Structures are given as C-alpha cells and as structure tokens.
Amino acid sequence: MNQKSEAALDTWINREALAETMIPLIGRLYRENNVVTSIHGRSLINQSVVGILKAHRFARQIDEVELPLEETFPVLQALTELELGAGSVDLARLLAKFKAEGAGRDLKDFLREELSGIVGKRGEDARKSTDVVLYGFGRIGRLLARIMIGHSGGGHGLRLRAVVVRKGSENDLVKRASLLRRDSVHGPFEGTISVDEEANTILANGTLIQFIYSNDPASVDYTQYGIEDAIVVDNTGKWRDEAGLSQHLQCPGVSRVVLTAPGKGGLKNIVHGVNHQDISADDKIVSAASCTTNAITPVLKALNDKYGIVHGHVETVHSYTNDQNLIDNFHKGSRRGRSAALNMVLTETGAAKAVAKALPELEGKLTGNAIRVPTPDVSMAILNLNLEQDATRDELNSYLRAVSLDSDLHKQIDYIASPEVVSTDFVGSRRAGIVDGLATIANGKNAVLYVWYDNEFGYSCQVIRVLEEMAGVHPQQFPVVAKEAVAGTIG
C-alpha cells in the first residue's frame, strides 16, 4: 500500500474512532438529559458510526464544506458537562454561531450562555406527557408510530398509547406488527418488536401500544385503557369535515383530533412553520393538510415574503398511492383505474388552492395539476412563478439556501445542489420540501423551482410537529434563531 493510500485509510479509521466516541455522549444526553442532538436537522439519536459520519458529510450540501468531527466532538463533550435540561440542539448551527459570534470566548462559556435556559436543569422537562391514539394504521399511521416510538425518550412529550383498526383476520395483530417491523420503502424498524395477542398489545422499544378493534369512531371508551385527554390522529381519510371527525370527540378519553389529509369546510388546514400559530386552545379538530401542500407552502411563503408572487402554476409529479389500482380495473375516479405501476396518470390536485388556507395572501394566485408516476415514494413539485421583483438564479438559490439554514422555516425547507441526486435519495427526509438548486430557472420576474419531498416520511414529520404544537410539547430549540436574523433572511 502506498503512502497516500495509507494516509487515506488512517484518516478514515480516526474518523470512525471519533464517531464511536460520540455515540455514548449522544445517548447519554438523550436518555439522562432529554436532549436531542442533530446536524442541520438530521437527528443523531440511535445512529450508527457510519450514520454519524454521513450526517457530517451531508453538511457540505448546506455549508459547501464537510463538517469536521474534530469540531463537533468538543461541542458534544461540553454539552454533557453542562447538566442540561430537555431541549433540541443542532450541533452544526450551534458551531456556526460560535464561529461567528464567539468573539474569543471559551467554547463552554459560549454554550453556557447560549443554552442558559436549560443549563443546570439536569433532565428537567417542563412538557407534560400527552396521550396519542392513531385511528388507522396505513402508510402514514405506521410512520407516525415509528417517529413517536423513536422520540419516546424519557416519556415526556407525545406518547403513543393506542391504535384503532378494523380487524382484518384472526392473526391481525401479528400482521400489523410485521408491517411495522418491515417496510419496503423505509426499511426495517430500528429496534425490537414483540406481540401479546392475548392482551392485543405490541411492545416496540419499550412503548406499549394497545390495539383496539372497532368499526365505529364514536364507540370506543379509551379510558378503560388508561388513556385520558388524548389526541386522536385520524389517518384513514374517510372523514374530512367537522361533522365526521367530531365522532372521535364523543369517545371518553379524547379531547382533540388531527386529520392527516386536507380538511373540508371551515377546518383549519395547518402547515407547520407557516401558520401553526393559528392553533388555539379552543381548536378541537385541525387538519395537517396534504403532503404536497406541506411541501410547497413554506417555499412559496419564503419567495412571497422576499420577491412577491403575482401568480403561478404548481405541477406535481407524485408517486402512486394506495388509492390507485395496481392493474387496470374499475375506479370511481377519472384515470386512476389504470395501472399505477405501468402508467403516468394525469389527475387533479387541490394543493395549489389549499395553499391559500395556510397562506391567505396567495388566494386565487395559484393553479395546479398532478401526474402520478410509477414510483412508490418521493414526489416533486414544479413551481412556475411570476414574481413582483426581478431575481437571478443565483439570488434565488442563495436566498433559499439561507432560509433553509437560518430562518424559522429551517425545519420545513431543505436545499441541495448536487448534479447526481434522484428521487430515492430523499427517502426518509424529515423536511417538508427540498429545493433542488441546480434545477432552478430564473429570467427576470419569471422563475421555475423544483422541490423534492418525501410524501410519506417528510409529511409524517410535519404531522408530528402539528401534534407537538397542539399538545404544547414542542421542545426548546437551540440555537435560538434571532428575530432580526429571521427578518433579514426572509425579507
């Protein structure tokens, strides 16, 4: 082996060793202090050595350079010495702020000041535990379950208590557990799952989930399972208006309902990051809108705030869904009866009009259409916009990249500028939408932007954020984005 090869291997081995050293620190912060660590929004909890290395490498898509473990490790080490209370800490953003504003201060002193709200509160968590019931256990229901199980931590925040389904067979529970354990798109469940058919429960990584069989949303007494003041997440899509969803509120133990589909009538359609502040204590039922509405609304808000939008068209290239036929057969909807696995299927989308429910200033300014394509997950929205102000491609990309890093939309908008990415690269993305900077087109007041989104997992993360907002259990975020910085970025 030549000297150059030996040096490359030694560098990799040293980085692996450093990542291995980080794992117990990340775990201790999570389990003893209720602190979730991440890099540009990508959680480090329960990550492997390679997972941690990849998170650091991905930072080059954001900051144009790979994030050195040699720089994040001292930050992580210092955090473990501060006896922190509960919070969510982004190591990359915290390190960037230290470099920009540290002004020669000692790292630990900087962190003590930056995280002063939770320093010395070892594991304290002001959030109360909120019971959650999943009504339905399909694609979104199972992903919501995975996320909540992964966020269970010390038992604060959202607690998945029960799942309500119609019984499909005698070995229904075993089949449900298998679907939670194995997923053709999102891979295997990270952890262990055991089934108690006699008690109708599934135990997943310490979270005991009661399965309840019912065909009637108004007939379940949740209190007999010890469930109180719960939020029911209706992910069946069967009821979308207040009258239908109010059936859940008739059940003892239920206080609120979240719909994982666009709501009809006067229901509030919430896109977290855009209008989540509209949720009030009086709201008993809210909608988390659709995956496409969640993907495009934050980007549209950012652009409208900075450049103004006169009008635009949204074309959605969407993965097929369970509503379509696998092979040609009768379907009540137009074109959806044709084989989803073999065809591009032109269909309608209400996402463009639904944007106005979360962002009223765009009322009447958008049109939309959709093409279903033969992929199982990850979709793309093409935003063809007429702006009030001129903008170049570089200006638009620079602005949206900054928004993805330093604004109050950083959990909704991601940015990437790679010439090789394709749809499967975004499976598992926790952001609502990812702007593909290399595809951006701008000519004066005309702009075309391409936004990728994991229409299953990314959307599920948005639903969780709505749940946390509704329950009042959203963890404190660090570093805090200064209001003046936000105003400067978003315009």
N, C-alpha and C positions, 0 to 999 in steps of 0.2 A: 504494500500500500504506500503510495507516495505521500509526501509531506502535506500537500493540500488536502488530500482525502482524509488523512488522519486528523487534521485540524477541524474539518467539517464534522467528522464523527464525534470528536471530543466536544465540540460546541453543542451538538445535539444532546449528547449524554449529560452535559452540565445543565442544559435547559430542562431536560427530563427530571433530573435530580431536584432542581429548584421547584418545579411544578409539584413533585411528590411532597416536598416540604410544605407547600402551600395548602395541600388538601386538608390536613388536620386543623390548620388555622381557620380555613373556611368553614369546616364542620363545627368547630368549637364556637365560632361566632354565631352560627345559625342555631345550634342547639342550646347553648348556655346563655346567649345574649339576645336571641330572636333578631339577629342582624342578617339580612340577605345581601350578599355581595354580588356585583355584576361588573361587566365591562361593556360599556356602551349599550346597556340594557340587556345584555346576554348573561343570564344567571350563571354563577359558578357553583351553585349548590349541586352536590352529588355528581359533579363532573369527574371524568377520568383525567389522567395525566395528559393524554392527547387532547381531550376536550378543552382543558385549560390552555394548552399551547395554541389550539386553533382559535380560541377566543382572543388571545393576544395577537395572533396573526391577522385576524379579521379586522383589527383596528386600522390596518393600513388602508382599508377601503374608506375609512372615515377621515383619518388624520394623515393619510398618504405615507405613513411610516408604520412599521410593525411596533407594537407596544412591548418594550423590553421587560421581561420578568424581573430583571435586576432592579427595575424602578418600582414595579408594583409590589414586590415582596416586602420591602421596608414599610410601605404604607399598610399592608395587611398585618404585618408584625406589630406595628404601632397601634393599630386598632384593637388588637387583642389585649393590649395593656391599659386601655382606657376605661375598662369596666362599663361598656356601653349598654344602654337600654335598647328597646326594639327600634328598628329602622331599616331602610333600604339604602345601601351605599354603592355608588358607581365608582369603582376604583380609577377607571380611565378619566372620567370627568373630574374627579377629586384631584388626581395627579396633575391634570392640565391646569386646574385652578391654582394649585400650589406653585407651579412653574410661573404662572402669570402674575400671581398676587402675593406669593410667599415673601418677597422682599427681604431675603436673607434670614428669615426666621427658621428656627429649628422645626423639622417636619412634625414632631409630636406636639409642639406648641401650636402650630398651624391647625392640626387636626383637632386639638382640644378646643380651639376657638370655633372652628367650622362646625363641629358636631356638639357644641355646648349644650344643646337641648337634651341630649341623651347621655352625655359623659357622666360616669359615676353612678348610673342607674341600673347597674348590672341585671340585665334580663327583664327589667320592668317593662310592662306593656299595658298602656292605658286602654287599648282596644278591648272591647268585650267580645266574647265569642258569639257568633251568630249562626244558628242552625240553617242549613240549606237542604232543600228537597229537589231532586231532579225528577220532573214529570216527563218521562220518556228517556230512552237510553240508546238513541241512534248515534250518528256520526258526531254531532255537536255534544250530545249528552255525555258520551264516553270521554271525549276530550276535556270537557269541563271537569269530569271526575278525576282524570289524570292530573290536571292542573291543581285542583284543590287538595288532592292527596299529597302532591309534591310540595304544596305550600302549608302543610299542616303544622310544621314547626313545633312550637311549644303548646299548641292547642288554642292559640288566640286567632282572631280573625274569622274567616269563613270556615265552618265545619260541615262537611258533607255527612248528613245523617241518614238519608233515605233516598231510594229510587222507586218510582211508581211506574209499573208497566202492566200491559195485558199479558196473561200467561200464554206462552206460545206452544209449550209442550210439557211433558212430565219432567223432563230434565232441563227445564227452562233456566234455572239458576246456574247450572254448570255451563250451559251455552253462553249465558250473559257474562260469566267470569272469563270464559275463553275469549270472547270478543274484547273484553277489557285488557286481557293479557297479551293478545296478539293483534296487530293492526297492519294490514298490507301496505298502507301508505306511511304511517308514522312509526312503524317498527314496534318492537316488544316493549311491554310495560317495564319501567325501571324499578324493579323491586320484587316482592313476593306477594302472592295472592292465594288465599285459602277459602274454601267454601264450606258453610254449615247448612246443609239442605233442611235439616230439622228446624233450625231457627230462622231460615230464609235470610241468612246474612252472608256477606262477603267481607273478609278481612284483608285489606290492602295496605301494606306498610304501616300497620298499626291503626288505620282508620277503619272502624267497624261500620259497614253500610247495611242498613235494613232494607230488604227488598219487599215491596208491598204490591200485591196483585189486585188491580182494580180496573174496571171499565168506565167508571164514573168519577170525574174530577171533584164532585161535590160530596162524595160518600165516605171519605177517609177520615178517621179520627187519629190524627198524628200524636195527640197527647198520650195515647196508650203506649206509644213507643218512647215516651220521654222527650218528645220534640215540642218545643214551645217557641212562639214568636218567630216562626220560620219564614224564610223567603222561598217560594216555590219558583223554580225555573222551568217554564213550560217550553220544551224544545220539540214538541210534536208538530207544531204549525197548524194544528187542527182548528184552534180558536185564535182569532187575531183582533177581536174587538173587546170592548169593556164588558159587554154582557156575557160573552162566552168565558172570558178569563176570570170574571168575578165568581164563577163557580168554585174556584180554588179557595176564595176567601170565606166560603161557607163552612169550610172544614176546621174543626178545633185544632189549634196549634199553628195556624197560618195567619200571617199578618200582612204579607206583601207578595207581589207576583212580578216576575220579569219574563218577558216574551223574547225568544231568540228568533225573531222574524219581524218584518215591518208591521207596525201596528196600524189598525184602521180606525177611522173616526177621529175622536179627539184625543187618543192616546199620545202621550209624549214619546217621540222617537229620539232616543239618546245615542249620540256618538261621543264616546268618552274622549276628552281632550278638546271638544268643540262646545258642547252645550250640557255637560254633566252637571254644571252648577244650577241647571234648571230643575233638578230633582229636589223636591221639598219633602218635609216630614209628612205632609198630607197626601203625598202620592202613594197610592196603594198598588197601582199597576203601571209599569212603564215597559216600553219596547226598546230592545237594544238594536233596532233597525236591522239592515241586512249586511252581509259581508261586503258587498260592493259599495254600499253607502258608507260603511266604515272606512273602506279603503280610499275613497276619493274625496270625502268631505274635508278631512284635515288638510290635504294638499290644496284643495280649492280654497279653503279659508286662508291658508298662508299666501296664496297667489292673489286672492282678492284684497287682502289687507295691504299688500305691498304695491300691486300693479293695477288693481281693479279689473273686474271681469264684466265685459259688455254682454257677451253671450257665448255659448259653447255647446259642443256635442260630445257625449260620452259614448264610446263604443267599447263594450265589454266582451272580451274573449274569455269565456268562462268554462271551466272544467265541467263535465257532465255531473249530474246529481241523481239521487235515488228516485226522483220524480220521473225521470225519463225511462223509456223501455230499453232493455238490453238488446233485444232483437225487435224487428218490425212487428207491431201489434197495435190493437186499438188503444187510443189515448184520447181523453176528452179535450186536451189542449191541441192547438194547431202545431203541426210538425213534430211534436215531442213523441209521437208514436213511432217514429223512425229510429232505427238502431243507434243508440248513443255511442257505441263502440266503433261504428263504421262511418259516421257522418259528422260533418259540421252542420249544426242545426240552428237556423236563424229563428230567434224568438224575441219576445218583448222583455224589457226590464223596467221596473219602476224606480230604479235607483236614482236616475237623474232628477226626477220630480221629488223623490224622497229627501234629497239633499236639503231642499228648502225647509223641511220640518226641523232640521237641526241648524240650518243657516238661512234664516228668512231673507237676508239681503240678496240671495240668489234666486228668489221666487220668480218663475217664468223665464229665467235666463238660460236654462239647460234643456237639451233634448237627449234622448238616449236609445240605444238598441243593444242587443246582445247576440253573440254567436256561441253556442255550446260546442265544445270541441272534444275529441276523444282522448282526454287526459283525466285521471282520477282526482287530482287536486292541484292547486295553484292556478290562479287566473291573472288576467291582465286588463287594466282599464286604460284606454287611449283617450286622453283629454285634448280635444281640438278646440282651442280657445281664442277668442278675440279680446285683447286686453285694452284697457284705457290708456296705458302708458307703454312706450316702446321698451323693448328689452332684447338683449342679445342672448344667445345660448349660454355663454359663459356666465353672464349675470344671473340668469335664472338658476343655473346649476349651483353656482356659488351660494346664492341665497337659500335654496332648498337644502343644500348640504349643511349650511349654518343652522337652519331651522331644526334639522334632524339632530343636531348636537346641543344647541344652547337655548332652546325655547321650551315653552310649556307644551309643545307638540312633539317633543323628542321621543315619547313612548308610542306615538302613532305613526310618525314618518321616519322611514329609514332612507338611506341614499347609497347607491352603489355605482361605480364607474369601472366596470370590468368588461372587456370585449368578448368574454367567453361564457358568461352566465346564461343559463336556460331555466325553464320553469322549475325543474326538480331541485335546483339549488336553493329554492326558497321554501321548501317543505320544512315546517317547524318554526318559521319566522314568527316572532312574538309581536311584530309591528303590524299595524293595520294596513300599511301600504309601503312599498319600497320604490322610490323614484330611480329609474334607470337613466343615469345622467348621460351616457353615451348615445342614447336614442333621442334625446331632446332636440327639437327643431324650433328655431325662433327666427322670425323675419319681421322686424318692426313690432307691430301690435298683434301679429299672429303667432301663436305658439302651439306646439303639439308636445305633450308629455306622455310618457309611458310609465304606468305604475303597476308593478307586480304585487300580488297579495296571496297569501295562503288563505284561501276562502274557508278553510276549516279551522286550523290551529290559530292563525292570526286573529280571525274573528272571535274564536273562543276566548282568547286573551282579552279582547275588548269587552266581552260579556262579563268576564271576571272583574274587570275594572269598574263596570257599572254596578255589579253586585257589591263590591267593596265600598263604592260611593253611597249606595243605597243603605248599606248597613253601618256606614260611618266607621269602617275598619281599615281604610286605606293607610298603609304605613307611611311614616315620615320619610321624605326623600332627601338624600344628601349626595352631592352638594345642592343647596337650595339655589334655584335659578332666580337671580335678582330681577325684580320687575323692570328696572331700567334696561337690563340686558335683553330681556324678552321684548320690550318695546322697540329697542334698537334693531333687533333681528327681524321681528315680524312687521314692523313698519309703521 
